[in-house]
Amino acid sequence: MPQLLLTVEDYRKLVDKYDTFLFDCDGVIWLGTTIIEGVKESIAFLKSQNKRVVFVTNNSTISRKEYSKKFAGFGMSISKEEIFSSSHATAVHLKNIVKFSPDKKVFVVGGQGVKDELHLANIRFCNKETSALKKPADYKEFVNDPEVGAVICGLDRDINYAKLSIAHLYLTLNKDCLFIATNNDSTYPVGDFNLPGAGSILSVLETSTKRVPTIVGKPYKTLFDCISADYHIEKSRTIMVGDRLNTDVQFGINSGIDTLIVFTGITSEHEAMDPNSTQATYAMTSFGEISKLA
Amino acid sequence: MPQLLLTVEDYRKLVDKYDTFLFDCDGVIWLGTTIIEGVKESIAFLKSQNKRVVFVTNNSTISRKEYSKKFAGFGMSISKEEIFSSSHATAVHLKNIVKFSPDKKVFVVGGQGVKDELHLANIRFCNKETSALKKPADYKEFVNDPEVGAVICGLDRDINYAKLSIAHLYLTLNKDCLFIATNNDSTYPVGDFNLPGAGSILSVLETSTKRVPTIVGKPYKTLFDCISADYHIEKSRTIMVGDRLNTDVQFGINSGIDTLIVFTGITSEHEAMDPNSTQATYAMTSFGEISKLA
């Protein structure tokens, strides 16, 4: 069962024990468009203590730069180097983990965030598709590009059949073509609704190619390996803070680091403390409580 | 092991034993755009013997009327009543099996064939989607239509994120909304390529909604129930003729009827006669051989 942190003394021990704090954002820092009380001050306090903070998000549709602007909108000065989106992680994975050849390029099924981060990492990419590729006969004109050495799939709100078909063809025709997904969340919340997420778009290519992708985002350890490729990380002095057991806490467990579940998002205290749930190391009401140390 | 039919006497016994012959098309009647030798004469012979022939296809993108034109192009006079496409079967399933209420309507993710067959069956449908529904915020404007009582998903080459999202919303918001797939083939052949099929598009909604659809097309028995709803079928006097073990032969097995595998398409004689393969009742080189009886 997670250790429930209740007193200022508990909070102080937590802050003393770790050098690097990895944060999920929605449900921990903000709820949709509203910042959670005390969190801004808590993060400022950590920084004043020379703690490293890294914001880890599965959202691949916007770049770190755009994400930084979202923080600025809450009056928080967070640099892009403090943000680890699944789009950036995917670029790091290609560049630093699998050492993707500069002779090769990537075909992108995904949003602007993926394209922006590939561009920043000097990885060549294409997402050529034409609406003319609608009739079966059009595919007879398909000319394979042997330079395409990876297909990246993330949430793509401009998805169409031609784009999916071309990704499918590269994945099945090009020997050794890598298959990488930014994340595999089946849905994501928009207002009162849930809509199909990256994992649902990804399932088209998983089903058609019968291939298993490398998944970068939480809860997969790939993301932690990417963070470790960018920063020196001492696992025993690093903690993951999140509001979801199956993504944030599981990510910490998969990465071999401690975890803190907060009750400002999806997971209730009742659920977090249930011995049958995924077990976080610590639990607390809100990360905003840390501001009491300031 | 299937009984291998080799002689004219074998063929005559086959024809005598059955009243209704269900046929797969590609690989049995034609190969892409070329008719298989002797098949036209074989079908004509069956008809001259007052046998009923029904052409059964998982292709939902064109209507039976359009399919009839394809036969005409090969000089074969096949009426739409002799064709059972998965699009028509889906309409029959809604109308005659589940008795879909005339007060309700269907949201269609699928091609023109599905819309044409729903129209012929007097089933109301919509496939409203707007390219404006691209930004997350647009979904806050989504107004649920409680009249939508079913989502049909088939191969849709005009797929887009808004259409998938709206289908997802009806399936998750409307109590008792039926989830029906025309078929679940993961790919289909186009020239030298395979492209993502209905089953791959379907997987988006299966993943996002975590719902299990009713699948109409081969190899599922749903299709046989639909055929039985349209025609009087005596199972012991009905046979399924196909070139694929996992769709055509399995469809016959699931429906409790005899099967004939031919070697003019996907399956080789070696594979069909392998005791570890799905077991057809009979096997023969080509259905064109039946023309020797004429």
Interface residues (C-beta under 8 A of the other chain):
Chain A: K134 K135 P136 A137 Y139 K140 F142 D156 R157 D158 I159 N160 Y161 L164 S165 H168 L169 T172 S186 T187 V190 G191 D192 F193 N194 L195 P196 G197 G199 S200 I201 S203 V204 L205 E206 T207 S208 K210
Chain B: K134 K135 P136 A137 Y139 K140 F142 D156 R157 D158 I159 N160 Y161 L164 S165 H168 L169 T172 S186 T187 V190 G191 D192 F193 N194 L195 P196 G197 G199 S200 I201 S203 V204 L205 E206 T207 S208 K210
